[in-house]
């Protein structure tokens, strides 16, 4: 399914949009009313998603301090959809 969203929606709902992409949905992103990109599942690009445990970034140690005041667990939850 192809859904059209604007850049503001993408920024505000990124976590939810990425979850929908993981489930197979496709998005066209508009910026100032013009299409600028498509977000499609990796499997459609010939790259299968690996389980999170096989992702080297998922279990990596912290490399620095966050400037947004959130903990590493918050970032993991945002990136991977579940706490570390």
C-alpha positions, 0 to 999 in steps of 0.5 A, spaced: 500 500 500 502 506 498 501 512 503 502 520 501 505 524 507 508 530 508 515 532 512 511 534 518 508 528 519 514 524 518 518 528 523 512 527 528 510 520 527 517 517 525 516 511 530 509 509 527 511 510 520 517 506 521 513 500 524 508 500 518 514 500 513 517 494 517 510 491 516 510 492 508 507 499 507 510 504 503 510 512 503 511 517 499 514 524 502 512 531 500 516 537 502 512 543 500 507 539 496 512 536 492 514 529 492 521 528 494 522 521 496 519 514 498 520 510 504 519 502 502 521 496 506 528 493 505 526 487 503 523 490 496 530 493 495 533 486 495 535 486 503 532 482 508 531 485 515 535 481 520 533 479 527 535 485 532 539 480 535 544 480 529 544 487 528 551 490 530 548 496 533 543 493 537 547 491 542 553 496 541 556 500 547 554 507 548 559 511 544 558 518 547 553 522 551 546 524 548 544 532 547 537 531 547 537 529 554 534 522 553 537 515 555 540 510 550 534 505 552 530 511 549 534 511 543 534 504 542 526 504 543 525 509 538 530 505 533 528 498 534 521 499 537 523 495 544 527 497 549 534 494 550 
